[in-house]
Amino acid sequence: MKKKYVSNSQESVRMFKSDLLESLSKVHFTVPLFIFIPVIAFSIYESFELSIGILTFFELFALGLFVWTFVEYIMHRFVFHYVPEGKDWAMRLHFIFHGVHHDYPSDAKRLVLPPSVSIPLATGFFFLFKAILPADNIWGFFPGFILGYLFYDISHYAIHHFNFKGNIWKKIKQHHMLHHYQDPDKGYGVSSPLWDKIFRSDFLKK
């Protein structure tokens, strides 16, 4: 099988000449927790301050989690894996956003989204869903959506660096490892293979 990566080292390859940009491209895997757990807590507080109801809250929360799984799949497949041809600047942009992860899949500092990317994305999704959902429903929906993102980010790090004993985690890890080391055009779901099964981009597994 043709080698599909440059190095499995946990060390980071330098991407930018600028020290500032270089530092913004790296992040410890716990940083998203410190940023977004308060966002989840605040959203839950707001939902109960606005008295949207316990049942409604849990329905919206579950919907947010579910929508995240779809967003995760769509972004990974059609944004992160979009590889433009014939444009050096576009190829460079692809490498910065996701190509570096496939070339250096075990890089410990580039396995979760850095705040320079995750905060603008989260802000954009917040206002998008706020515009779509009925009034105040965002405060039940958004914490579920963000929890889905946190699960994706932290599990992505764990998949690359931890050895799992549970069968479910072993299957999740196998799914993502096949994406990296067998066929990067399949297995776009990281935290769940659900949408790969629906859109027929899953692997044939024994």
N, C-alpha and C positions, 0 to 999 in steps of 0.2 A: 504494500500500500504506500502511495506517495505521502511523504511527510507533509502535514498540513499546518505546521507551526514553525517558528524560528527557534524559540527556546522555551523550555519549561521551567526556567529559573524563577524564583520568587522576587528577584531583583527587578527594578524598573529600568527600562531603556529610556534615554532622554528623548523627548519629543520636540522641545522648544529651545531656542537659543536664549530666550528671556527667562531669567530665574523666576519672575513673577508668574508668567504663564505656566512654567513647569510646575511650580508649587500648586497652582490652581487645578492641575490635571491629576493630582494625587490626593488620596484621602484614606484615612484609617477606616476600617469597615464598621466601626461603632458610631462614626460621626452622624450618619442619617438618623440613628436612634435619638441622639441629643437634639437634633433639629426638629424632627417630625412627631415624636411622642407628645411634646407640648402642643403641637397643632391638633393632634387627635383629642387630647384632653380638653383643649379650649372649645373645639367643635362640639364635643359631647356636652360640655357645660352650657353652651349656647342653645343646644337643642332642648335641654330641659328648662332653661330659662324661658324659652319661647313656648314651652308646654306643648310640644308636638305629639306627645303621647308615647308610652313605652312600646306598644305594639308597632306603631308607625315608625318609631326610631329604629327598632330592630329590622323591620322590613327594608327601610332605606339603607341601613348599615350593610345588610346582606346583599342588597342590590349594588352598593358601592364596591364590595369585594368582588362580586361577579363581573361587573363592568371592568374592573382593573385587569382581570385575567384576559379579557378581550383586547384591551389597550396594550397590555404587555406583548401579546402575540403580534398585533398589527404593527406596533413600533419596531419590534425586533425583526420582523420579516420584511417590512416594506420601507422602513426608515434606516435602521442600523445596517441592513444588508443590501441597501441600494448602492450598487457599484457603478458609477458613471464611467463611460469610456471616452478616451480622447481628450480629457480635460485634466491637466495636472493639478490645478487648484482643487477641483472636485474630488479627485482621488486622494489628495492630501487631507481634505475635510473628512472623507470616509475613514481614512486611517486614524485620524484623531478621535472620531466618535466611536468607532467599533473595530476597525481593522487591527489596531494595536492589540486588542484583547484576543483576537484569533492568532496573531503572530506570537504573542506572549501570554498564553492563557492562565499561567499561574502567578503573574505579577500581582503581588499582595496589595499594592497601593492603587490598582486600577480595576478592582472587581465590584465596587459599588459606585454609583453615580456621585461625582463630586458636587458640592453645594453650588458651584458656579453653573451647573446644569440642572440639578434637581430642583432648586428653589424657583428658577424661572418657569420650569415645566409645571411644577405643582401650582404655581400662581396662575398660569395660563389655563390649566384644567379647572381650577376653582372657579374662575370667572366664566368659563365655558359652561360648566354644569349649573352654575348659579343662574345663567341666562336661560337654560333649558328647563330646569326643574321648577315646579310650583314654589311660591314664596315660602322661605324658611326651610324647605326640605333639604337644602344643601348641607345643613348642619347635622343631619342624620346620615346623608349619603357620603359626604366627603371624608369623615373619619374611617369609614369602611374602605373607601378607595385608597386612602393613604396607608392604612394597615396592610392592604394588599401589596402596595408598593414596597413597604418595609419588609414584608415577608419575602418578596422577590429579591430585594437587594441583599438581605442578610443570608438567605438561603443560597443565593448565587455564590457568595463568598464561601459558605460552608461546603457547597458542592465541590469546589475546587481545592479545598484544603482539609476537609475532615473525612475520616473513614466512618461510614455509617453501619450500624448493626441492624436497624429496623428495616423490614422488607420494603415499606413504602418509600423511605428515604433512599434505599439502594436503587429502586426503580427510577426515582426522580433523578438521581445522580447518573445512572446509566443513560437515561434519555439525553441529558445535556452533554455527557462525554461523547456520545455518538455524534452529536451535532458538531463538536470540536474536532474529533479525531477520525470520523468516518465520512460524514457528508454535511457540510455547512448549509446546504440548501434544503435541509429537513430539520425537524426538531426545534422549532422556534420558541415553543413554550418552555420557560425555565422553571417556574414554580408549579406548573401543571401541564400535562400533555393533552388536556381537553381539546383545545382548538386545533392542535395538530391532527387529532383524530377526525374532527369535524371537517377540516379543510384538506384532509388527505396528505398531510406533510409529515406524517409520523413514520417511524422506522418499523421494519418487520423484526420483532424481538422474539427470542426463544423463551 
